[in-house]
Amino acid sequence: MKKTRLIKLISLSVCCVLFFGGCKSEIAEMTDEQQQQVGEYAAFAMLRYDAEHRSRLVDYSEVVAADEAARLAEEAAAAAELARQTETAENPDETLDPEGNPVEIIDNTSDSGEGYVSDTMEDFLELQSGLLLSYKGYTIQSSYPEDADVSEYFVVEATAGKKFLVLWYSLYNGSGMSADINFLSDNISFKCKVNDEVTMTALVTMLGDDMSTLKCSLRDNEEIDCVLVFELDEEVASNIDTIVLKLSKPDSDWERKLS
């Protein structure tokens, strides 16, 4: 409706201009149809001019959308920072570089620099606090106990072509109270690796000082000797360079280089 009125108004203006125009020029006579066409063309030109200049007006919808995008970006950044801080709190050993990125810390420390676990044999065997196991050395024997009186001791003889490797330990109770020992019920496997090649399992001798089956009660300040007996070929027994003791439980392992 407004557009029709605008066209009529412009048509009337054009007619007035043509009618009252000066310079003594003759005004061409136009039919009603021609006048209407001229008016419509002028109206179309004015509307086009108006449409082409609307871009100078501010489109507030785009401004609002940009503000919303910026707000969402800030919220996402805040959420990421919160997640990083939470992860750092759950992993206190993790450190960050100057830019806030996590840095992995590699622990190169080891027991005696030989790559073995740092916990003690007492810890692995879960001995009562104050109990101390000390390694005394090893011997190569054909029997154990060696040179024992058969009438007094039960003697274990090595198989032909083999020798016994006997590891000697002392167990001391300095806990200030009596302590019960029962390695047999703890389901512990005692093994030994010689020269980084031969691995053997300790023999079950059922002797009273056999550590693999040791079951006893120690008074405070009492000390006893105990042994682990392994059987190996005579050739290996005559040329031992390294000995590594290995202990195993159903859920963990422990080892220590003895020589």
C-alpha positions in Angstrom: 0.0 0.0 0.0 2.8 2.4 0.9 4.7 1.5 -2.2 1.7 2.3 -4.4 1.2 5.7 -2.8 4.9 6.5 -3.2 4.7 5.6 -6.9 1.7 7.9 -7.4 3.4 10.7 -5.5 6.5 10.5 -7.6 4.5 10.3 -10.8 2.7 13.5 -9.9 6.0 15.2 -9.1 7.4 14.2 -12.5 4.3 15.6 -14.3 4.6 18.9 -12.4 8.2 19.2 -13.4 7.4 18.5 -17.0 4.5 21.0 -17.0 6.3 23.9 -15.2 9.8 23.4 -16.8 11.4 26.5 -18.2 13.9 27.3 -21.0 11.0 27.7 -23.4 11.3 24.1 -24.4 8.4 22.3 -25.6 7.1 19.7 -23.4 6.5 16.4 -25.1 3.0 15.3 -24.7 2.7 11.8 -23.0 -0.2 9.6 -22.7 -1.4 8.5 -19.3 0.3 5.1 -19.7 3.7 6.8 -20.6 3.4 9.1 -17.5 2.8 6.1 -15.3 5.8 4.2 -16.7 8.1 7.3 -16.1 6.8 7.5 -12.5 7.3 3.8 -11.8 10.9 4.0 -13.1 11.7 7.0 -10.9 10.1 5.2 -7.9 12.2 2.1 -8.6 15.4 4.1 -8.9 14.7 5.8 -5.5 14.0 2.4 -3.8 17.1 0.9 -5.3 19.2 3.8 -4.0 17.7 3.3 -0.5 18.4 -0.4 -0.6 22.0 0.0 -1.6 22.6 2.4 1.4 21.1 0.2 4.1 24.5 -1.5 4.6 25.6 1.7 6.4 23.2 0.9 9.2 24.5 -1.3 12.2 23.2 -4.9 12.2 22.8 -5.4 16.0 22.1 -9.1 15.5 25.6 -9.7 14.2 27.1 -7.8 17.2 25.1 -9.9 19.7 26.2 -13.1 17.9 29.9 -12.0 18.1 29.5 -11.2 21.9 28.0 -14.6 22.5 30.8 -16.4 20.6 33.4 -14.5 22.7 31.6 -15.4 25.9 31.5 -19.1 25.0 35.2 -19.1 24.1 36.0 -17.6 27.5 33.9 -20.2 29.3 35.6 -23.0 27.3 39.1 -21.7 28.2 38.1 -21.4 31.9 36.8 -25.0 31.9 40.0 -26.3 30.3 42.1 -24.5 32.9 40.0 -25.9 35.7 40.4 -29.4 34.3 44.2 -29.0 34.1 44.4 -27.7 37.7 42.3 -30.7 38.9 44.5 -33.2 37.1 47.6 -31.5 38.6 46.0 -31.7 42.1 45.4 -35.5 41.6 49.0 -36.0 40.4 51.1 -33.9 42.8 54.4 -35.3 41.4 53.7 -33.7 38.1 55.4 -30.3 37.5 54.7 -27.7 34.9 57.0 -25.7 32.6 56.8 -21.9 32.4 53.9 -22.2 29.8 51.9 -24.4 32.1 52.4 -27.6 30.3 53.1 -30.8 32.3 56.7 -32.0 32.4 57.5 -35.7 33.0 60.0 -36.4 35.7 62.2 -39.4 35.2 63.6 -41.0 38.4 67.1 -42.3 37.5 67.9 -43.3 41.1 68.4 -47.0 41.9 69.8 -49.0 44.7 73.6 -49.2 44.5 73.3 -48.0 40.9 72.7 -51.5 39.7 69.0 -51.2 38.7 67.5 -53.3 41.4 64.5 -52.5 43.6 65.3 -50.2 46.5 63.1 -51.9 49.2 64.9 -54.3 51.6 64.5 -58.0 51.9 62.9 -57.5 55.3 60.2 -55.2 53.7 59.5 -57.7 50.9 59.2 -60.6 53.5 57.0 -58.3 55.6 59.1 -59.0 58.7 58.2 -57.4 62.0 59.9 -54.1 62.6 63.3 -54.6 64.3 64.1 -57.9 62.5 67.2 -57.9 60.4 68.3 -60.3 57.7 72.0 -60.1 56.8 73.8 -61.8 54.0 77.1 -63.5 55.2 78.4 -65.1 52.0 78.2 -68.4 50.1 79.9 -71.8 50.0 80.2 -74.6 47.5 79.5 -78.0 49.1 78.9 -81.6 48.1 76.5 -82.0 51.0 74.6 -80.0 53.6 75.4 -79.8 56.5 79.0 -80.6 55.5 81.0 -83.0 57.6 78.0 -83.5 59.9 77.6 -86.5 62.1 74.9 -88.6 60.5 73.8 -89.8 63.9 72.9 -86.2 64.9 71.9 -84.5 61.7 69.9 -85.1 58.6 72.3 -84.7 55.7 71.4 -83.8 52.1 73.8 -85.1 49.4 74.2 -83.3 46.0 73.4 -85.3 42.8 76.4 -86.8 40.9 78.1 -84.2 38.8 76.5 -81.3 40.8 77.3 -79.2 43.8 75.4 -77.2 46.3 75.5 -73.4 46.4 74.7 -72.5 50.0 73.8 -68.8 50.7 74.3 -67.9 54.4 72.2 -65.5 56.3 71.7 -64.4 59.9 68.4 -63.3 61.3 68.5 -61.0 64.3 65.6 -59.8 66.4 66.1 -56.3 67.7 62.4 -55.4 68.0 62.3 -55.4 71.8 59.8 -58.3 71.9 59.5 -61.8 70.7 58.8 -62.4 67.0 57.3 -65.3 65.1 58.7 -66.3 61.7 56.8 -68.4 59.2 58.1 -68.2 55.6 56.5 -71.5 54.6 53.0 -70.1 55.0 53.7 -66.9 53.0 53.9 -68.8 49.7 57.3 -67.3 48.8 59.5 -68.6 46.0 63.3 -68.4 46.6 65.4 -68.5 43.4 69.0 -67.7 42.5 70.6 -66.7 39.1 74.3 -67.4 38.6 76.5 -65.7 36.0 73.4 -64.1 34.4 72.7 -67.5 32.8 71.5 -70.2 35.2 68.4 -69.8 37.4 67.7 -72.3 40.1 65.0 -72.7 42.7 66.0 -73.3 46.3 65.9 -76.9 47.5 63.4 -77.8 50.2 65.6 -79.6 52.7 63.2 -79.5 55.7 66.3 -78.7 57.8 65.7 -76.5 60.8 67.8 -73.6 59.4 66.3 -73.8 55.8 65.1 -70.2 55.2 62.6 -71.4 52.5 60.7 -73.3 55.1 61.7 -71.4 58.2 59.2 -71.4 61.0 60.4 -70.4 64.5 60.0 -67.9 67.3 62.9 -65.5 68.2 63.3 -63.8 71.6 64.4 -60.2 71.8 68.2 -59.9 70.9 68.3 -63.5 69.7 70.2 -64.3 66.4 70.1 -67.4 64.4 71.8 -68.6 61.1 69.7 -69.7 58.2 70.6 -70.9 54.6 69.2 -71.2 51.1 70.5 -74.3 49.3 70.7 -74.5 45.5 72.0 -77.3 43.3 74.0 -76.5 40.1 76.5 -78.1 37.7 80.0 -78.6 38.9 81.4 -76.6 36.0 79.3 -73.6 36.9 80.0 -74.0 40.6 83.8 -73.8 39.9 83.4 -70.5 38.0 81.0 -68.2 39.7 81.1 -64.6 38.8 77.8 -63.1 39.8 74.9 -64.2 42.1 71.5 -62.6 42.1 68.9 -63.7 44.7 65.3 -63.5 43.4 62.2 -63.7 45.6 58.6 -64.0 44.3 55.1 -63.7 45.7 51.8 -64.2 43.8 51.6 -60.4 43.3 55.2 -59.1 43.4 58.9 -59.8 42.8 62.1 -58.7 44.4 65.8 -59.3 43.5 69.2 -58.3 44.8 72.7 -58.8 43.5 74.9 -60.5 46.1 78.2 -60.8 44.3 
